[in-house]
Structure formats: structure tokens, C-alpha cells
Amino acid sequence: MQKLQFETSWDKALAAEDRQQIEKLFHNTKKLNSSEILFSRIRVAINHKDELLVTVLVHNFSDRPLDFINKRLIYSIQGEVIGDSKFTLPALVIQPRVSIPWTFIFPKETYTEQPSYETGQITIQ
């Protein structure tokens, strides 16, 4: 059975409204199990450094831990690649059958500017 977990810093800092939004998204997507790994978008923003911040709920539906050591992530909108970056996040290891919210930061040089980023999705390559 899929479980929702929060990384410690998220658990401490997350506003009640944001927690409810994530819990609702989890309940709506936890049984999709359409692939071993699924990213459900929570929000997208550009920060003061012009980095693309993509906050997602990462579902590990597999039977093995998922790490983010030298993982290439693609952010695409309607099949068009908008962002492409490699991530090494030693602190992010998602255990089997666990979903965790996370924000992936695409540096300015790794994505193409768009009028809107709201309909995109992340995939692992």
C-alpha cells in the first residue's frame, strides 16, 4: 500500500493549507500505479535567480528504493522539452511504495523560457 511521507524539513515548515493540498493530491493519485515512478505536479514557479522550481509529489510505486544520484529529469509541456537537467540529491531516497513531495530546481541555463509552465510534467530519462 502506498504511503505519503514528508522529508523532515518539509514536515516542519509546510503550511497547513499546503499540507492539505498535497494530501488531497496523494489520495487522488496514489492508486494510479501506471508506472513504477510517477511525478504529480503541485506547483511551478520561477525564483529570484530565474531558476525553474518544479514542486511535485514523487510516487515510487516500485519494490526498490529510488535515489536521485546523477538522474536526468526532463520537464516537458505537451511533449516539448522545456527543461533538462541532471540531479544529484543524496538526501532524497524514496523507499518502495512511498510518495514524497519535492521541489526540483532547474538552473536558468537548463530550461527554455515559456509564457506559462503550469501544464508541464517531469519524467526520468
C-alpha positions as CSV (number, residue, x, y, z in Angstrom):
1,M,0.0,0.0,0.0
2,Q,1.3,3.4,-1.0
3,K,2.2,5.8,1.9
4,L,2.7,9.6,2.0
5,Q,5.8,10.8,3.8
6,F,7.4,14.2,4.2
7,E,11.1,14.9,4.4
8,T,11.9,16.4,7.9
9,S,12.4,20.0,6.8
10,W,9.1,19.9,4.8
11,D,7.3,18.4,7.7
12,K,8.4,21.3,10.0
13,A,7.9,24.1,7.5
14,L,4.9,23.2,5.5
15,A,1.8,25.4,5.9
16,A,-1.4,23.6,6.8
17,E,-3.1,24.6,3.5
18,D,-0.2,23.3,1.5
19,R,-0.2,20.0,3.5
20,Q,-3.9,19.6,2.8
21,Q,-3.3,20.2,-0.9
22,I,-0.5,17.6,-1.0
23,E,-2.6,15.1,0.9
24,K,-5.6,15.6,-1.5
25,L,-3.3,15.1,-4.5
26,F,-1.8,12.0,-2.9
27,H,-5.3,10.5,-2.3
28,N,-6.2,11.3,-5.9
29,T,-3.1,9.8,-7.4
30,K,-1.9,7.0,-5.1
31,K,-3.7,4.2,-6.9
32,L,-2.7,5.3,-10.5
33,N,0.3,2.9,-10.4
34,S,0.6,3.5,-14.1
35,S,4.4,3.2,-14.0
36,E,7.0,2.5,-11.4
37,I,7.7,6.2,-10.9
38,L,5.2,9.0,-11.3
39,F,5.6,12.7,-10.7
40,S,2.4,14.6,-9.9
41,R,2.8,18.3,-10.3
42,I,1.9,20.5,-7.3
43,R,3.2,23.9,-8.5
44,V,5.7,25.6,-10.8
45,A,7.4,28.9,-10.2
46,I,10.5,31.0,-11.2
47,N,12.6,32.3,-8.4
48,H,14.7,35.4,-8.0
49,K,17.7,33.7,-9.7
50,D,15.5,32.9,-12.7
51,E,15.6,29.2,-11.8
52,L,12.6,27.0,-12.6
53,L,11.1,25.4,-9.4
54,V,9.0,22.4,-10.1
55,T,7.3,21.0,-7.0
56,V,5.9,17.5,-7.4
57,L,4.7,14.6,-5.5
58,V,7.1,11.8,-6.4
59,H,5.4,8.4,-6.3
60,N,7.7,5.3,-6.0
61,F,5.3,2.5,-6.9
62,S,8.2,0.1,-7.3
63,D,9.6,-2.5,-4.9
64,R,13.0,-0.9,-4.6
65,P,14.3,2.4,-3.3
66,L,14.6,5.3,-5.7
67,D,17.6,7.6,-5.4
68,F,18.5,10.8,-7.2
69,I,22.2,10.3,-7.9
70,N,23.0,11.6,-11.3
71,K,19.4,11.3,-12.5
72,R,18.4,13.2,-15.7
73,L,15.0,14.8,-15.3
74,I,13.0,16.3,-18.2
75,Y,10.3,18.9,-17.8
76,S,8.1,18.9,-20.8
77,I,4.9,20.7,-21.9
78,Q,2.7,18.8,-24.4
79,G,5.6,16.7,-25.5
80,E,8.0,19.6,-25.9
81,V,11.1,19.5,-23.8
82,I,11.3,22.7,-21.7
83,G,13.8,21.7,-19.0
84,D,16.6,19.1,-19.0
85,S,19.0,18.7,-16.0
86,K,20.9,16.1,-14.1
87,F,20.2,16.0,-10.4
88,T,22.4,14.5,-7.6
89,L,20.4,14.7,-4.3
90,P,22.0,12.4,-1.7
91,A,19.3,13.3,0.8
92,L,16.5,12.2,-1.4
93,V,16.0,8.4,-1.3
94,I,12.3,7.4,-1.7
95,Q,11.6,4.0,-0.2
96,P,9.4,1.4,-2.0
97,R,5.7,2.2,-2.1
98,V,6.3,5.7,-0.7
99,S,5.3,9.2,-2.1
100,I,7.2,12.3,-1.1
101,P,6.8,15.9,-2.2
102,W,9.9,17.6,-3.5
103,T,11.0,20.7,-5.4
104,F,13.4,20.2,-8.3
105,I,15.3,23.3,-9.2
106,F,16.3,23.7,-12.9
107,P,19.1,26.3,-13.3
108,K,18.4,29.1,-15.8
109,E,20.6,27.6,-18.4
110,T,18.8,24.2,-18.3
111,Y,15.3,25.3,-19.4
112,T,13.6,27.4,-22.1
113,E,11.5,30.4,-21.1
114,Q,7.8,30.0,-21.6
115,P,4.7,32.2,-21.1
116,S,3.5,29.5,-18.7
117,Y,4.9,26.3,-17.1
118,E,1.7,25.1,-15.4
119,T,0.8,22.2,-17.7
120,G,4.2,20.5,-17.7
121,Q,5.3,17.2,-16.3
122,I,8.6,15.7,-15.1
123,T,9.9,12.3,-16.3
124,I,13.2,10.5,-15.6
125,Q,15.4,9.7,-18.6
